[in-house]
Amino acid sequence: MEEAGDVVFRLDAAGAVAFASRRATTLIGRLAPLHGLSLARLVGDDDHAALTAALAVAHSSGAPQVVQVRIKAPEAEVWHELRISSLAQPDGAPALLVVGRDMSQQQATEQRLRHLATHDALTELPNRLLLSDRIRMVIANARRSGQGFAVATIGLDSFKKVNDGLGHPVGDALLQMAAARLRKTLRDSDTLARVGGDEFVAILPGTHTEAQIKLVTGRLIATLQSQFDIGKHTIYVGASVGVSIYPLHAEDEVRLMALADAAMSRAKETGKARCVVYSPAQAGPPQHDISLEAAMFQAVREGEFLLYYQPIVDAPTREIQGFETLMRWKHPTLGMVPPVRFISIAEANGLINLLGAWALKAACVQLRQFEEVARRSLYISVNISPRQFRNDKFLDVLDDALAFSGLPGEQLVLEITEGTLMVDPVHAEAILTKMAERRARIAIDDFGTGYSSLAYLKRFPISVLKIDRAFIRDLPGSQKDGAICSTVLDLSRHLDLSVVAEGVETEEQMGWLNERGCQYIQGYLTGKPMPANVAMAALSESMHAKLVPQDLPAPAAAIAQVTP
């Protein structure tokens, strides 16, 4: 028994120590014997509940249990994996055998690997991965509190000259010293990360006014203007800082980072050793975007926005099951303006909320007309933009659309991108749950191209996955795309999810997907986006084909045969 493990205990029915191995006694370092002490007293306070539960299960069921706990030692708590099993005693009294394996080295290795995955190896600061996680947390907190914050990108000036002239070891030492100075200048609540080369990013919760930003960035610039003494070298570099503000400039992490980086570039271009807060005027947006934005407001007043509908068909029968609603803009002089040009502008200026509400209501009403023509039940799919989804009035808009059209919730599919859900998963889960309570179905649009996580498929009330056209384009020739599509289809079957393959353009793609059980198809092969009247004609032709057998002559031909 002494050699069974790193520590060995025999416990009585009450969980008290009846025997402890020499190694266990030495590890714990008690002068008094361990006999009669509860094993729970020998482990860390945070592990009491897990150990007690494992002992209880092992005692009541007789099934072996495994639990990881920290055993108290004089210098520190040492991780052990305990295997607990029932033990037959000569007198028949119940007992448990506890055999422990020292896990401290493995725990230390795992902790180090986690640290390496989220921190910069040179400066020990958070890297891009951890920075992304931190900024999402700050965005979520800011959204709840209503308090803005700033993102500052800090770039060392003339750092390349240090590397080229003095060598990379000196450059690395300078980066380490710069990181230490910046970290010391910031508050504990701030996050400082190194994102590559000579560039650092600071997230500054609660800092959003001009005076606050000026104070903090002034300190950051000042601390890097002081000389760096490295070996026999005295070096001066300085720094340029660019700042973006949430929610004034952007509401998502990618945009905030991009705008702060653009502002830093502007600071370098205009003299270095200064701070520039992002401004659209300084960024110099293309003139046509400004004109287009003005034209969009005019287009709303003039009713220039239209809805087109792309069929979603059943793969085996090619019968239309529903439509995806797509917004179009018919400008009097520019013609059809591509969505890629106006959707991002509508997102930025908030017009998407108005357009989105109109599209949702109009699509629900239009589905009623489609069903009258088809004489059967269909469904309508509507894209929900990130800004719409985050709007606190979105559920009211959804309720209004369903009530106005009389459409049952289960005939409405709301398409949301993965990135929209990942900005604030807690908020997303709450909103999706309320949407599901209205029986609306949730579809993940462009699945696999954003922040795919199997954990979120389990967590969120998802009904539909839409395979992005990027994975369909090269089928059936691409082995990798085929593997991805097959995996998604297999996953959907196990999770009881529907799958729609987007961008199907060839019979070969259609056949490959149909053979592998993809039930729903969307793409130019089965129907391009079309106005409502064309969609109704397609439904009417399908209905006519069902009512008139193909082996009967068409009415016109029959008349021609009997006409003199």
Secondary structure, 3 states (H helix, E strand, C coil): CCCCCCEEEEECCCCEEEEECHHHHHHHCCCCCCCCCEHHHHECHHHHHHHHHHHHHHHHHCCCEEEEEEEECCCCEEEEEEEEEEECCCCCCCEEEEEEEECHHHHHHHHHHHHHHHECCCCCCECHHHHHHHHHHHHHHHHHHCCCEEEEEEEECCHHHHHHHHCHHHHHHHHHHHHHHHHHHCCCCCEEEEEECCEEEEEEECCCCHHHHHHHHHHHHHHHHCCEEECCEEECCCEEEEEEEECCCCCCHHHHHHHHHHHHHHHHHCCCCCEEECCHHHHCCCHHHHHHHHHHHHHHHHCCEEEEEEEEEECCCCCEEEEEEEEEEEECCCEEECHHHHHHHHHHHCHHHHHHHHHHHHHHHHHHHHHHHHCCCCEEEEECCHHHHHCCCHHHHHHHHHHHHCCCHHHEEEEEEHHHHHHCHHHHHHHHHHHHHCCCEEEEEEECCCCCCHHHHHHCCCCEEEECHHHCCCCCCCHHHHHHHHHHHHHHHHHCCEEEECCCCCHHHHHHHHHCCCCEECCCCCCCCECHHHHHHHHHHHHHHHHCCCCCCCHHHHHHHHCC
